[in-house]
Structures are given as structure tokens and as C-alpha cells.
Amino acid sequence: MKILVLGSGAREHAIILALRSEEAGHQVFAAPGNAGIAQDATVVDLDPNDPAAVTVFANDRAIDLVVIGPEAPLVAGVADALRERGIPVFGPGRAAAQLEGSKAFAKRIMDAAGVPTGRAVRAATRAQLDAALDDLGSPYVVKADGLAAGKGVIVTADRDAAVAHAETYLPSGPVLVEEFLDGPEVSLFFLSDGDHVLPLSPAQDYKRLLDGDAGPNTGGMGAYSPLPWLAERFGGEDEFVDLVTREVAEPVVRELDAEGTPFIGLLYAGLILTESGVKVIEFNARFGDPETQVVLPRLIDPLSELLLAAASGRLESCPRPAFADAVAVTVVVASEGYPQSPVTGRTLTGTDAAATVDGVHLAHAATAASEAGLVATGGRVLNVVGLGSTFAEARDRVYRAVAEIGLEGGQHRTDIAERVVER
């Protein structure tokens, strides 16, 4: 197939690597891509947020499937424009993408579908904010209602910090003050064709910048998959996945379809395992980053066939995707100053040496080629992904590879998947 992947991050690189690993010999294009993606796909100068430009390119090149990676093109309506021209696209239309684009919309859909989630109060003014903080109490959970690149959430016992976070977003629109939910978090992806869903394998990511889950929230500093500790509570990973499929994914997809906004693409359920049961923290309308980097390397079935089946309304005929027993761990290498004020333009070294470590590959997040070599162009720069037969082996490999990477002021967590090894 001819496949166009929209996006420029490690998530998109992971998708492209999965597509290129197939024996079908796909021709893969990426827009706009990055220096790492350019080694595995044909990079094209195309604005991924421009519905008309994407549609013209896909039509002129006879693209068989468009895969939308990040959230911005979804909210911009790129999928709608492609579907109007009859071009298969993996990604929801603008209306269904509001499941991620608006936290208030997502809460309404969950309430209508009977999906378990925490209480939430919408606040559009400082007075409403104060009342909501009083009502829900500490620890305070405040979320920007719209897209915020993974940095729109604060969880804190410091009321002044909660207010300051809210006031950052209130000039642009309302915020949500939510009930604090306590427990381990799990990310679970579902492929959806608007009527049916198929689950992938769960993962756990690390949102905080620093070891021990300290520091500010980020877009994600690492992840691992599978989650063997789910057996302690649910009897096994399959039993947990079945539960979430039945109580979360299927009801949400049915509700969106009933409202005339079918969800076609990747439904990302951000879950928390509370003492009173599994609850949804949030939904995303695309593959998660960095969880994709540890889920897709374990996928046995051809990714292209699953994505095309979802885009074409044929998921019902597909068996549940199978995953290898292998363990995957990824560690994010980030720029100095991330997430508040990342320093960019610095040279990145050691990538070739890192990639020679057994069981390791790299997914580029924000890199560009220069005369001096690779340079960092954003906050999260590189994902180092390690595969192994055990968590100890995968962790050892990934951190040996991370040690080869050179980036002035660079930072990474040293405790990714540490607890699951200890278990």
C-alpha cells in the first residue's frame, strides 16, 4: 500500500517502523516527519493541519491509507476532508475528536454512556473556580478544557498552584476541576471503525519529569508493556482488557455513533484503578506517546491491515490482535528546561552506538539534520526502546543504550519499569 502518516514525533516514527517491519513492502510517506523518520519513510513538505493540502496530496499520489498521528490535525478536520473524497483515513472526524479536544465534551459522553469516571465541575470564571476547588477539595485536579500538548493538567495539594494553573488557561476558555482519583494508571488503546472495537495491549507511562514521580507533568517520560501486575487484581491482562472493552470502549463508541459522530480511529483510554473500580481519567483520539513505542513493537498482526480495516468499517471481520510475550521498555531523552522552557538546537550524539545495543531501536521525537549532525528541535527529543524476554533484560538494554546518548543538558528518568522488575 501507499500510506501517508501525518506527524513529526516518536509516536509517528513508531507507527512507521511497525509498517516498515511488514513483508508487504509498503511505500510510506510522512508529513512533516523528522530526521529519524526520514531514514524510514519519504518525508514530504506538507502541513499536516491543512485539510485541503493533505487531501490534494493524498489524491494526487493515490494514497491507499492516511494515518493521523497527533491530535491537532484531527481537531482541524483533516479526517473529514479526506473522507469526503473517499480516501481511507485512520482518525476520527472533527466532531468525534472533541472526545480529546474538549474535556467537558468527554465528560458528557461518559455520563451519557454510563462510563465510570470522577466528578468534574466546569469553571469559566475565578468565582466558579474557587467554588469548584472548595467543593472537590484537595488534592486539587485542574485541567484545561482544550488541547494542551499533554501539559494542561495539574494535580497538587497547593491551592495557590492550582489557581495559578487555572488562570493560565481561563483567558482562552473554561477549565475542569475534577475529583482526585487515587491508584495506578493504565493506558489502553482500542481500534474503532465506528461500530466495533478491538483492544491492543495495555501499557503504563510516566507523566512526571523526575524519578519517583516528582516534578511537573510532561507529555510522558517513558513507558512499558505488558502489565503483568494486572493479574494481582483482575486475574490476568486479558480479563482486565475484556472488562474495559465492555464497560468503557464499547459504550463510548455506541454513544458517539448514536449522536451522529462515529468514532473511526484510535480510542485511547487513560484509566485509573481505584479501590472502587476502574475509572476513566481522560480519553485521547489518537495513539498515545510514549505508549505507542512499547505497544506496537509487541504487535504480531500486520498493523497496516488493522488500520485499514478500521478506516474501511471492517473490524468485525478481524480477530483480536495478538501480541508477543516480549517485554518493551522506552525511556525518553529530553532537552534541558523541558517541559517549561526546553533549550533547542543542541547537538545529539551517540545515536548510532545506542542503536547497536542488542534489542534496542530508536524512535525520534524532535530531531533535525544539520552539518554538525543531529540537533534537538523540541522538548522530548528521542525515545530509546528496549525489547527483552524479561523486564530486567529490557531495562538493562534500554539504559545501556541511553548511556550512549550525548545531549548537553539532556535529562531522562532512571526509574522507568523499576517497580515492575522489583515485583
C-alpha positions in Angstrom: 0.0 0.0 0.0 0.8 3.7 -0.3 0.5 5.0 3.3 0.7 8.6 4.4 1.5 9.2 8.1 0.8 12.7 9.5 3.0 13.9 12.3 6.6 14.5 13.4 7.1 12.8 16.7 8.3 9.5 18.2 4.7 8.2 18.1 4.7 8.6 14.3 8.1 7.1 14.0 6.9 4.1 15.9 3.9 3.7 13.6 6.2 3.9 10.6 8.6 1.4 12.0 5.8 -1.0 12.5 4.5 -0.5 9.0 8.0 -1.0 7.5 8.5 -4.2 9.5 5.8 -5.9 7.5 6.8 -8.0 4.5 4.3 -6.2 2.2 6.8 -3.6 1.1 4.6 -0.5 1.7 5.5 2.9 0.3 5.4 5.1 3.3 5.2 8.9 3.3 5.5 11.2 6.3 4.5 14.8 6.8 6.3 16.6 8.1 8.5 13.9 9.7 11.8 14.4 11.4 15.5 13.4 10.9 14.9 9.8 12.2 11.6 9.4 10.3 13.5 10.5 7.1 15.5 7.3 7.3 12.4 5.1 7.2 9.9 7.0 5.1 9.7 9.6 2.3 9.3 12.9 4.0 7.1 15.4 2.3 6.8 19.2 2.8 3.2 19.3 3.8 1.2 21.0 6.6 -0.5 18.1 8.4 -3.1 20.6 9.8 -4.2 21.8 6.4 -7.2 19.6 5.3 -7.1 20.8 1.7 -3.3 20.3 1.3 -3.4 16.9 2.8 -6.4 15.8 0.6 -4.8 17.1 -2.6 -1.5 15.2 -1.8 -3.3 12.0 -0.9 -5.5 12.2 -4.1 -2.6 13.1 -6.4 -0.4 10.3 -5.1 -3.2 7.7 -5.0 -2.6 7.1 -1.3 -4.4 4.0 0.0 -4.4 4.9 3.7 -3.8 8.1 5.7 -2.8 7.6 9.3 -3.2 10.7 11.5 -0.8 10.7 14.4 -1.2 13.8 16.5 -4.4 15.5 17.8 -4.1 18.8 16.1 -5.0 17.6 12.6 -8.0 15.7 14.0 -9.4 18.8 15.6 -8.7 20.7 12.4 -10.9 18.3 10.5 -8.3 16.7 8.3 -10.1 13.3 8.5 -13.4 14.8 7.4 -11.8 16.3 4.3 -10.2 13.0 3.3 -13.4 11.0 3.9 -15.4 13.4 1.7 -13.0 12.5 -1.1 -13.4 8.8 -0.4 -9.8 8.4 0.9 -9.5 5.8 3.7 -8.2 7.5 6.9 -7.4 6.2 10.3 -8.5 9.0 12.6 -11.8 10.5 13.8 -13.5 13.5 12.3 -13.6 16.8 14.0 -16.8 16.2 15.9 -15.7 12.9 17.3 -12.2 14.2 18.1 -13.8 16.5 20.6 -13.5 13.5 22.9 -9.9 14.7 23.3 -10.3 18.3 22.2 -12.8 19.1 25.0 -12.6 17.6 28.4 -16.2 18.8 29.1 -17.4 17.0 25.9 -15.7 13.8 27.0 -17.3 14.0 30.5 -20.8 14.5 28.9 -20.2 11.5 26.6 -19.1 9.4 29.5 -22.1 10.4 31.6 -24.5 9.6 28.7 -22.8 6.2 28.1 -22.7 5.3 31.8 -18.9 5.0 31.9 -17.2 5.2 35.3 -15.3 8.4 35.8 -14.6 11.0 38.5 -16.8 14.0 39.3 -16.0 17.2 37.4 -17.1 20.8 37.6 -16.7 23.3 34.7 -15.3 26.7 35.7 -15.2 29.6 33.4 -14.6 32.4 35.9 -12.4 32.8 39.0 -15.5 32.7 41.2 -16.6 29.4 39.7 -13.1 28.1 40.1 -12.9 28.9 43.8 -16.3 27.3 44.3 -15.2 24.1 42.5 -12.0 23.9 44.4 -14.0 24.3 47.7 -16.4 21.6 46.6 -14.0 18.9 45.4 -11.2 19.7 47.9 -7.5 18.7 48.0 -5.6 17.2 46.3 -6.7 19.6 43.5 -7.0 18.4 39.9 -7.4 21.2 37.3 -7.5 20.5 33.6 -7.5 22.8 30.6 -10.7 22.1 28.6 -8.9 22.1 25.3 -5.7 20.7 23.8 -2.6 21.5 25.8 0.1 19.1 24.4 -0.1 16.9 27.5 0.7 19.7 29.9 -2.8 21.0 30.7 -3.3 19.0 33.9 -2.1 19.8 37.4 -2.5 17.6 40.5 -1.4 19.4 43.6 -2.2 19.9 47.3 -1.1 23.6 46.8 -4.2 25.6 46.2 -2.3 28.6 45.0 -0.6 26.4 42.4 -4.0 25.1 41.3 -5.3 28.6 40.9 -2.3 29.8 39.0 -2.5 26.8 36.6 -6.2 27.5 36.0 -5.6 31.2 35.4 -3.1 30.3 32.7 -6.0 28.8 30.7 -9.1 30.7 31.8 -8.5 33.6 29.3 -8.8 31.1 26.5 -11.8 29.2 27.9 -13.1 27.1 30.8 -11.2 24.6 32.9 -12.4 21.5 34.6 -11.9 20.9 38.3 -12.1 17.2 38.9 -12.3 14.8 41.8 -8.9 13.4 42.8 -8.7 9.6 42.0 -6.0 7.5 43.6 -4.5 4.3 42.2 -2.2 3.0 39.5 -2.8 4.3 36.0 -3.1 2.3 32.8 -3.2 3.3 29.2 -5.3 1.1 26.9 -5.7 1.6 23.1 -8.7 0.5 21.1 -9.1 0.4 17.3 -12.6 1.5 16.3 -14.4 1.6 12.9 -17.4 3.5 14.4 -19.3 0.4 15.3 -16.8 -2.2 16.6 -13.7 -2.0 18.7 -10.6 -4.2 19.1 -8.3 -3.7 22.0 -4.5 -3.6 21.9 -2.2 -4.4 24.8 -2.1 -2.2 27.9 0.8 0.0 28.9 1.9 2.2 31.7 3.5 5.6 31.1 5.3 8.0 33.4 4.0 11.6 33.2 6.1 13.3 35.8 9.5 14.7 34.8 11.6 13.2 37.6 12.4 9.9 39.3 9.9 8.8 41.9 7.0 10.6 40.1 8.3 14.0 41.2 8.4 17.3 39.3 5.9 18.7 36.7 3.6 16.8 34.4 5.1 16.2 30.9 3.9 14.6 27.7 5.5 11.4 29.0 9.0 10.4 30.1 8.8 6.6 29.5 6.6 3.6 29.3 6.5 -0.2 29.4 4.3 -3.0 28.2 2.8 -5.5 29.1 1.5 -5.1 32.7 1.9 -8.4 34.5 0.8 -7.0 37.8 -2.8 -6.7 36.5 -3.1 -10.4 37.4 -3.0 -9.5 41.1 -6.4 -7.8 40.9 -8.1 -9.0 37.7 -6.8 -12.5 37.2 -4.8 -11.5 34.1 -4.3 -8.9 31.5 -6.9 -10.4 29.2 -9.5 -10.3 31.9 -8.7 -6.6 32.5 -8.9 -5.8 28.8 -12.2 -7.5 28.5 -13.6 -5.5 31.4 -12.5 -2.2 30.0 -13.8 -3.1 26.5 -17.2 -4.0 27.9 -17.6 -1.1 30.4 -15.7 1.7 28.7 -14.8 1.4 25.0 -17.9 -0.2 23.6 -20.4 2.1 25.4 -18.5 5.3 24.4 -18.3 4.2 20.7 -22.0 3.3 20.8 -22.9 6.7 22.3 -20.8 8.6 19.7 -22.4 6.7 16.9 -25.9 7.3 18.3 -25.2 11.1 18.4 -24.2 11.0 14.7 -20.5 11.4 15.3 -19.0 7.9 14.7 -15.5 7.4 16.1 -13.2 5.9 13.5 -9.6 5.6 14.6 -7.7 5.1 17.8 -9.6 5.5 21.1 -7.1 6.0 23.9 -8.5 5.3 27.4 -6.5 6.8 30.2 -7.6 4.7 33.2 -7.0 4.6 37.0 -7.5 1.6 39.1 -9.2 2.9 42.2 -10.4 0.9 45.3 -14.0 1.3 43.9 -13.1 0.0 40.4 -11.7 1.1 37.1 -12.4 4.7 36.2 -11.6 6.8 33.1 -9.3 9.8 33.7 -9.4 11.0 30.1 -9.7 10.0 26.5 -7.4 10.8 23.6 -8.4 10.4 20.0 -5.1 9.1 18.7 -2.2 6.8 19.6 -0.6 7.8 22.9 3.0 8.9 23.2 5.2 7.2 24.5 2.9 4.2 25.0 2.8 3.5 21.3 6.5 3.0 21.3 6.2 0.0 23.6 2.8 -1.5 22.3 3.5 -1.6 18.6 6.8 -3.5 18.8 5.0 -6.3 20.5 2.2 -6.5 17.9 2.2 -9.7 15.9 -0.5 -8.9 13.4 0.2 -6.5 10.5 -0.6 -3.0 11.7 -1.5 -1.8 8.2 -4.3 -4.4 7.9 -5.8 -3.4 11.2 -5.7 0.3 10.5 -7.2 -0.2 7.0 -9.9 -2.4 8.4 -10.8 0.3 10.9 -10.8 3.0 8.3 -13.0 0.9 6.0 -15.6 -0.3 8.6 -14.4 -3.9 8.6 -13.1 -4.5 12.1 -15.9 -7.0 12.8 -14.1 -9.5 10.5 -10.7 -9.1 12.2 -9.6 -11.3 15.1 -8.4 -9.7 18.3 -4.8 -8.5 17.7 -2.1 -10.8 19.1 1.0 -9.7 21.0 4.3 -11.3 21.6 5.4 -12.3 25.1 8.4 -9.9 24.8 8.7 -7.0 27.2 9.2 -3.5 25.8 10.5 -0.5 27.8 11.1 3.0 26.5 13.0 5.9 28.0 12.6 9.5 26.8 15.7 11.7 26.4 14.5 15.3 26.8 16.1 18.7 26.4 17.3 20.9 29.2 14.5 23.0 30.6 11.7 20.6 29.4 8.8 20.9 29.9 8.6 24.6 30.8 11.3 26.1 28.5 13.2 23.5 26.5 16.5 24.5 25.1 16.7 23.5 21.5 19.4 23.5 18.8 21.9 21.4 20.7 23.8 18.6 19.1 22.7 15.0 19.7 25.4 12.3 19.7 25.7 8.6 20.2 22.6 7.5 18.4 24.5 5.1 16.2 26.1 3.5 19.2 22.8 3.3 21.1 21.1 1.5 18.2 23.8 -1.2 18.2 22.8 -2.4 21.7 21.0 -5.8 21.3 17.2 -5.5 21.3 17.3 -1.7 21.1 15.9 0.7 18.5 15.3 4.5 18.5 12.2 6.5 17.8 13.0 10.1 17.0 10.7 12.7 18.6 12.2 16.1 17.8 15.4 15.9 15.7 16.7 17.6 12.6 19.8 17.0 10.4 22.5 19.7 10.3 26.1 20.0 9.1 27.2 19.2 12.7 24.9 16.1 12.8 21.6 15.6 14.6 20.3 18.5 16.6 17.4 18.6 19.1 14.4 20.7 17.9 12.0 20.2 20.8 11.5 19.2 24.4 11.2 15.4 24.1 14.0 14.6 21.7 14.4 10.8 21.4 12.8 7.6 22.6 15.1 4.7 23.3 13.2 1.4 23.1 14.5 -1.8 24.5 13.0 -5.3 24.0 13.7 -8.3 26.1 12.4 -11.6 27.3 12.1 -10.2 30.8 11.7 -6.7 32.3 15.2 -6.9 33.8 16.7 -7.7 30.4 14.7 -4.9 28.6 15.6 -2.3 31.3 19.2 -3.3 31.1 19.3 -2.9 27.4 17.5 0.4 27.2 19.6 2.1 29.9 22.8 0.8 28.3 21.7 2.5 25.1 20.6 5.7 26.9 24.1 5.9 28.3 25.5 6.2 24.8 23.4 9.3 24.0 25.0 12.7 24.4 22.9 15.9 24.7 24.2 18.9 26.6 21.8 19.5 29.5 19.8 16.4 28.5 17.6 14.7 31.0 15.8 11.4 31.5 14.3 9.3 34.2 16.3 6.4 35.6 13.4 4.5 37.2 11.2 3.5 34.2 9.8 0.0 34.9 11.9 -0.3 38.0 9.0 -1.3 40.2 7.8 -4.0 37.9 11.2 -5.6 38.0 11.2 -5.5 41.8 7.8 -7.2 41.8 
